[in-house]
């Protein structure tokens, strides 16, 4: 999803204005997914590098802003897993692109130490446009320990006029030494009415916006991504009963990580219902009868274990069948 295709959410704009009024060479933007860490981080570096910035951010029409839009700004270094760099049209280094083009390796799913070393070298160069330099790291938790350690010295003693934004959806996974070298900012969780208004401004009907926002646990960007994935609100509502029947086709076109995420949400809501709390992701009428608490607890642990290898299943089809069978057996458990 290109950030240019989505209007900046008002709660992101408000946070941008607040952070630009503060001083600091390194920010850590933290919070769960779907709250706009990447969007806010990009807005900060846009403003820092803009030729004619205002208190509200970048002007949007100068040479610097255009260079960021077309991914050619000489004073901006973006560090992401290569799969995300490619999805968001950020260029890879010549060597990385050549290795992938020549089928020597697949695009990485974590931030490579070679890219971090290039970023450290970048930070030591003179600014090309005279407005300083910026490094945007997202999602920062995708740095392994070697990559993070390569950043530490530069983050502690930045050379010259370079500034950093680390945007994370799991800041607890970062090294404590990384966190301690940044000013922390916890992402604002927007009000439901504001999220619904923004989703409808992106073209979603009111009922669909409400359904997808519930499915995303109140996180507006995740809700928009769910809507743009081709899923329907009706299919989401029907999912719990389909899983209870052992219907694999209800999840047949989902990636393993998406399947596990959906089942974890169903498990969460059934756990909540079993102790008298309100469900979060599904409407109460969509849920089957909750099985015993012990069975749900075992299922929750099994899903957490499966999530660790979701990106590397040995066989996606077999994994899906096993997950649905496990879910069906749990939902039909009795005291």
N, C-alpha and C positions, 0 to 999 in steps of 0.2 A: 504494500500500500504506500504510494508516494505521498510525502507530506504536503506536496504542492496541491494534491487533489482534495485535501481535507481542510476546511476552514479552521483556523486556530480557535480552540475552545476558550471561552472567556476566563475560566479558572487558570488556564495556562498563561494567558496574557497578564492576569493579575500577579501571578507568581514571578513572571519575567520582570515586571516593573519593580517588584519588591527586591528581587535579587540584584538587579542592576544598580540599585541605590546603595548597595553594600560593597565593601572592598574585600578583596581576597584573590589569591592566585589559583586556588583550586577548590572546586565545589564537588560535593558528593550528593547527587540527587537520588533519594532512596524511597522505596515504597513498593507495593505489589504491582504486578503487570496491569496494563490497561489504564494507568493514571497519567500517562504522557511524559515519562522521563526523557525519552528521545526527543520529543517535540520541544520540551523546555530547554534541554541541553543545546539543541540546534539554534533556538532563538537567542540564547545567551551568546554563543560564538558569533552569530550573525551581527548582534549589536556591538560586540567587542571589536569586530573587524570592519564595521560599516564606516564609510567615508563621512557620512553626515547623520550620526545617530541622535536619537532623542531620548528623553527619560523613559519613553514607552518602548524603546527598542530600535531595531534597524529601520532605515528609511524604506527599503524594499525596491529601490530603483537605481541605486548607484552601481558603479562598476564592481565593487566588492560583493554586493548582494547578488548581482547577476552571476558573478564567478562561482558563488556558492550554489546557486540554482542549477548551474550547468556542470557542477562538480569539478571545477578547474582552479579553485582558489589556491594560490601559491603559499599562503600563510595559514592554511587550515589542514590539519592532519586528523583523519577519522580512523579510529581503530575499532573494528568489529570482527566477529567471525566472518570468514570469507563468504559463507552462504548468505549472510545478511548484507554484506557489502554489495554482492551481486544483485540481490533482490531490491535493494534501494538505489542501485545505479552508481554506487561509489566505486571509483577505479581501484584495482589492485596494483601492487608494484609490478614492474615489468617481469621480474623473475617469477613471482607467484602466478601471474596470468599465463606466462609461457609454460610453467609446469602443469597447470590445469589444462591448457589447450593441447599440450602434448600427451595428455592422459598419464603423466607420471604420478599423479596423485589426485584425489578428490578435493573439492573445496573444504576447508576446515570448518568445524563447528565450534571451535574455540579461538580465542585471540592468540595468534602465533607469536612466539618470542622473537622471531625474525622481524615481524611487523613492529613490535615494541622497540626493538633496537633501532629500526629506521626512524621511529618517532622521536627517540632520544636524540639521534643525530639531527633530525629536523629542528628540534627545540634549540639546538646550539647555533643554528644558522641565523644570519641577519634577516630581519623582516623585509619581504619583497615590496610591500605596498606602504610600509612606514606606519602601520597601525598596530604593530605587534603581531604575535602569532597565537594560535589556539589549537589545543588538542582535545578532541571529543572521543571518549571511550564508552562504548555501549554494546551489549550489557556488560558492565564492568566485572560481574561475577564469572564471566567466561574467560578471564585471565587465570591460567594455572599459576602455581607458586613461582615457577621459573620466570614467567612473563611478568608477574607482579613485582618480583624482586628486581627485575631489570628497570622498572619504573621508579622504584623507591628513592634512589639518590636524586634523580631529577625532580621528583615531586617535592622533596624536602628542601632542595636548594635549586630552584628553577633558574636557568641562565637567562639573563636579560628580561625581555618583555613577553614571555610566553605564559599563557594561562591554560588551566585544565578544567574540563568538566567530565566527571565520572558519573554516568547514569546507570543505576542498578535496580533490578527487580528482586534481588536477594542479597542485600548488603551484608547480611550476617555471614555470608560465605567469603567475604573479602578478608584479606589479612588485617589484623588489628593495626599493624603499622601503616597500611594504606589508609584505613579509616581515620587514624589519628592525624594524618597530614592534610586532611581536607576539612573545609567547613561543611557541616552537614545540613541538608535541607530535606525534610520529610514532605513528600508530595501531598498536596491538598486533595482530600476525597470530596468530589463535588456533590452537592445536594441532588436528590433524585430528580426533582423538577428541572434543574439546570441540565442534567445529563439527558433527560428525555427531550428537552427543547433542542439541544445540540444534535442529537441523533436524528430528530425530525428535520433539522436544517440540512442534514446530509442526505435526505431523501427517503427516510424510513417512515412508513405509516405509523400512526400513534400506537395502535395495538401491537404491531411488530416491534416497535422501539421498546415498549414496556416488557414484552416477552424476552427479547434478546438481552435487555439490561438485567433482567432477573437471571437469565441463564449464565450471564457473565459475573454474577455476584455483585452487581452495582458498579462495575468498572466500565466506563463508557467506551474507551478505545477497544477493549476486548469485545464489547457488544457489537461495535461496528464491524470488527473483523469477522465475527461470527455471521453477521448479516451478509457480508460480502463473500462469504465462503460458499454461498448457494444453499445453505440450510434454510428450512422454513420453520416458523414458530410452531406450526402444527406437528412437524416431525419431532421437535424437541419435547413438546408436551406428551407425545405418544411414546417417547423413549422408555420411561420406566416400565410400563406395561409390556412393551415389546421385549425388554430384557427379561422380565419375569417369565415370559413364554419361551425364552431361549432363542428368540428370533435374531439370528446373526445379521440378516439383511438390513436391520435398522441401523447398523454401524458399519456396513460393508465397505463404504467408500471413505472411511475415516482412517487417518494415520494412527499407528499404535499409540502414540503419545496423546492424541485427541480422544481415543477410545478410553484410555485410562483416566484422563481428566474428567470425561463425562461420567464414568462409573464412580469416581471419587466424589463427584458432586451428588450423585444419587445416594451413595453410602452416607455422606454427610447429612443429607436431608432426612434419611431414615433414622439415623442416630438421633437427630434433633427431635423427630416426631416421637421416638420411643421414650424420650424423657419429658415429653410435653412441651417442647419448644417449637417455634414456627420454622418451617423449611425456608431455605434461602434461595435455592436455584430452580425449584419446580413449584408449581401451584399445589396446594394440599390435595386437590382432587386428582392430580396426575399420579400420585404415589400409590404403590401397592401397600398392602398391610405390612407393617414393620415386623421383621422376624425377631427372634430373641437378641438381646443386647450382646451376648457373648458371640453369636454368629456374626453380627455386624462388626464387632471389634476385630475378630479374626480376619474378616474380609478387608477391613481398612488396612490392617498391617500387610496383607498380601498385595494389595494394590500399591502401597508405598514401595514395597520391594520391587514390584514389576516396573514401576515408574523409573527406577534407576537404570534400566536397560531398554527403555522404550524406544530410544533412537537407534538401537542396534539389535532388533529382533532377529533371531535365527531364521524364522519363517513367519512373515506377517500374517498369513492366513491361519496358520495353526495357532498363533498367539491370540488372534481374535476369537477363534472358536473356544480356546481354553478360557479366556477371560469371560466370555458370555456364559459358558457352562458353569464356571465358578459363581458368577452372579446369580444365575437361575437357581443353583443349589442353595445358595445363601438365602435367597428370597423365599424359598419354600421350606426353610428350616423351621422346626417347631420344637417347643419345649419337650 
